[in-house]
């Protein structure tokens, strides 16, 4: 699926349900700025271990308002 995305270099990408950060790592390797969230704290820890400080991750339930400033915007969103 990720290979179908347009070039991500310099883009802000929201990774919905980021899990252990596999998509985030792929996107970061290609120059994206990634913000990911997942309901599982364990998955967030794995994502942080995978990409270090190159990405930003939140434990969050999608049924609640997103934990970003109202003016936050993203160029691309991926969900899995």
C-alpha positions in Angstrom: 0.0 0.0 0.0 2.7 2.5 0.9 4.3 2.2 -2.6 1.0 3.7 -3.9 1.6 7.0 -2.1 2.9 10.1 -3.8 6.4 11.2 -2.9 6.5 11.8 0.9 9.8 13.8 1.1 9.1 16.8 3.3 5.4 15.9 3.9 3.7 15.7 7.3 2.1 12.3 7.5 -0.5 11.2 10.1 -0.2 7.4 10.8 -3.6 6.3 12.2 -3.4 3.0 14.1 0.4 3.1 13.8 1.0 -0.2 15.6 4.7 -1.0 16.1 5.8 1.8 13.7 6.4 -0.2 10.5 4.7 2.3 8.2 6.2 5.2 10.2 9.7 3.8 9.7 9.1 3.4 6.0 7.8 6.9 5.7 10.6 8.4 7.8 13.2 6.7 5.7 11.7 8.5 2.7 11.9 11.9 4.3 8.4 12.3 5.8 7.7 13.9 9.2 5.5 11.3 10.9 3.0 11.7 13.7 1.4 8.4 14.7 -1.2 7.2 17.2 -2.5 3.9 18.4 -4.8 2.8 21.2 -2.2 0.4 22.5 0.5 1.7 24.8 2.6 -1.3 24.0 2.5 -0.6 20.3 3.4 3.0 20.9 6.5 1.9 22.9 7.5 -0.4 20.0 7.0 2.4 17.5 9.2 4.7 19.6 11.9 2.0 19.9 11.8 1.4 16.2 12.2 5.1 15.0 13.6 6.8 18.1 13.1 10.6 18.1 12.5 10.7 14.3 8.8 10.4 14.8 6.1 11.5 17.3 3.7 9.0 18.8 0.6 9.2 21.0 -1.4 6.6 22.8 -4.9 7.6 21.7 -8.4 6.2 21.2 -9.7 7.3 17.8 -13.2 7.7 19.2 -12.0 10.7 21.1 -10.8 14.1 19.7 -7.3 14.0 18.3 -4.6 15.2 20.7 -3.3 17.9 18.3 -3.8 21.7 18.2 -6.9 22.7 16.3 -4.7 24.2 13.6 -2.6 21.1 13.1 -2.6 19.8 9.5 -1.2 16.9 7.6 -0.4 16.4 3.9 -1.1 12.7 4.0 -2.9 10.3 6.3 -2.4 6.5 6.3 -4.5 4.0 8.2 -4.2 0.3 8.7 
